[in-house]
Amino acid sequence: WPRTQAITHRRSLQLRGVCVRDSWLSLVSDVLGSGSVPYLQEAPSPLAFYREWVCPNRPCIIRDAVAHWPALHKWTTRYLRTCIGSKLASVAVTPNGYADAVYKDRFVMPEEREMALSNFLDIVEKKSHQPGVFYIQKQCSNLTEEFPELLLDVESHIPWMSEALGQLPDAVNFWLGEEAAVTSLHKDHYENLYCVISGEKHFILHPPSDRPFIPYEMYQPARYHLQDDGSFSVMDEEGAEKVPWIPIDPLDPDFTLYPEYRKTRPFHCTVRAGEMLYLPSLWFHHVRQSHGCIAVNYWYDMEYDLRFQYFKLIDSLTKVVMKEKEAEGCLV
Ligand SMILES: O=C(O)CCC(=O)C(=O)O
């Protein structure tokens, strides 16, 4: 093609791209509404929850969903010390609060330390001072695996969700950490029921339909290691293959490097003690917390149905478009 024709063709494609993007965004906001997460006043019936929230893949917060759990009044640090203080807990330690996150050109995981829960609580309560930010965030059902004693104060599953989905949770996780501990933006293939016992959790959520505007890059996996002088080194994981991760920090997005991220529609919400967030599968989430916040969550495997296939389609198309843009050197 002569150069002018090629430019005209590219412009018309770009214009068409803008039109497609705008109608895509307006379609998505018709379905999902504004950027706030609706509240339900009480736990729903299994059928109603499945029809109104799981199928349309919409988040909601259920007020007082777990207000009846003994944990809400029992789980003080004093109680935890008495009940399970001598038990070993797996704790994630990082220099900056970011475990499993991009740092420079690496995907960096935390130093994983085993310590008596009472020693961990000393750090959270600032009775002892150690370098780093500490967070109990091991996700492979650490509540059932590491602290089964605590299960008596909560529930081993959420009966209406188990009935709605026809399955029990794959994992029941316990979260307790310092204010500086942050979970970087990512998504999971779980229907997530996230219950706050004390304190607050702050979520930034993106629907799966924001995928075209959320960048992924490939990173060498590495891990933090505490040095004798109290600083942390970053050491590559031997033989580990590169992993895809999201380089954007939604609290301070780099729009120069990732201008497309401006087009996302984040939902912000705070989940308080006694409340439960339904965080649908494949929603991107970034999580912060008040100091010493305690939470328990239930991961139910998602159904790998048409919604999942459509997400994979959007994901593949996004990758193709990104590759084409890179090839054109056109990072619009
Ligand atoms: O609470 C957190 O810090 C992270 C929770 C989370 O990412 C999850 O449940 O998938």
The ligand as an SDF file (V2000), in Angstrom:
LIG
                    3D

 10  9  0  0  0  0  0  0  0  0999 V2000
   -6.9520  -10.4950   52.0190 O   0  0  0  0  0  0  0  0  0  0  0  0
   -6.0490  -10.4220   51.2340 C   0  0  0  0  0  0  0  0  0  0  0  0
   -5.0130   -9.8050   51.4920 O   0  0  0  0  0  0  0  0  0  0  0  0
   -6.1240  -11.0790   49.8730 C   0  0  0  0  0  0  0  0  0  0  0  0
   -7.3350  -11.9120   49.6100 C   0  0  0  0  0  0  0  0  0  0  0  0
   -7.2960  -12.5490   48.2650 C   0  0  0  0  0  0  0  0  0  0  0  0
   -6.5460  -12.1670   47.3930 O   0  0  0  0  0  0  0  0  0  0  0  0
   -8.1760  -13.6660   47.9590 C   0  0  0  0  0  0  0  0  0  0  0  0
   -8.9370  -14.1110   48.8050 O   0  0  0  0  0  0  0  0  0  0  0  0
   -8.1130  -14.1460   46.7930 O   0  0  0  0  0  0  0  0  0  0  0  0
  1  2  2  0
  2  3  1  0
  2  4  1  0
  4  5  1  0
  5  6  1  0
  6  7  2  0
  6  8  1  0
  8  9  2  0
  8 10  1  0
M  END
$$$$
